[in-house]
Amino acid sequence: MNTTWAELSSRDFTEVEFRLPVLALHGSASSGQQWQGLADYLRGSYRVVAPDLCRYASSDSAKAAIEAIIDEPMHVVGHLQGAALALEIAMARPELVRSLTLIEPTAFHLLRDGAPSDRALFAELVGLADRMKAALPAHDPAGGMSAYVDFWYARGAWQRTSPGLRQTLASHLTRATADLAASLVASWPAGGCAQIRCPTLVAMALESPSVSLRTTEIVAETIPGARLAMIADAGHMAPLTDPHIVDPMIAAHLKAVDRSRAKRRPWHRASPRSPATSLPAI
């Protein structure tokens, strides 16, 4: 059963669950539905749990909720803000994380005190954050999100977007602004990543903006033993635009981790797990 936490709270579970859990965390202006394709791809091998992070007031409250209900080690997959959240969980509660897959984590504060080129990239993000913040009191959600979309997907991307999608994206301005602001003022040091010991795959799409590529590079360089995957001819939303590359890449990482763990200990029969008890509703 692949599910979101919202569904977990409304179902009466009766089936016995043997599959290992995968916690999938989405980025801003998105939802847990972003991971439906991955859930379908992994079906039969893994159980994907993809909460809607927009249900929480902030990434801190989402992190606290996740840590409070996980009672077994999970593979954790994250994209953008979801990847930054996955990093924080791995640093704070390493015993909960079986492996990490980080797709362009928005740990932008790591640029703040870096080389001059890093600080220049950070300044670009500060400018974007200021434009988005100014759109809130001006009651101009479309203007704020047009700046956001054009920054991440190149000038003119907003106008190329369908009217329906523009309306949906505009409704996310408040949360997207808060998420970006939080990523700029975070205080945990890059050295925190050096404490991560779980198997880690870090991925970036080479058509993404330089600020995202550089941040991803810093994270990959700092986590011991992390593997860096570079996806050619793909952009910032690669999990959605290029699932034929991203989903098999994630699956291969998860299976390699589990094969390695199985070789290190004697085979034993797994005890059944009920998703109703291992992942209770919030």
Secondary structure, 3 states (H helix, E strand, C coil): CCECHHHHCCCCCCCCECCEEEEEECCCCCCHHHHHHHHHHHCCCEEEECCCHHHCCCHHHHHHHHHHHCCCCEEEEEECHHHHHHHHHHHHCHHHEEEEEEECCCCHHHHCCCCHHHHHHHHHHHHHHHHHHHHCCCCCHHHHHHHHHHHHHCCCHHHHCCHHHHHHHHCCHHHHHHHHHHHHHCCCCHHHHHHCCCCEEEEEECCCCHHHHHHHHHHHHHCCCCEEEEECCCCCCHHHHCHHHHHHHHHHHHHHHHHHHHHCCCCCCCCCECHHHHCCCC
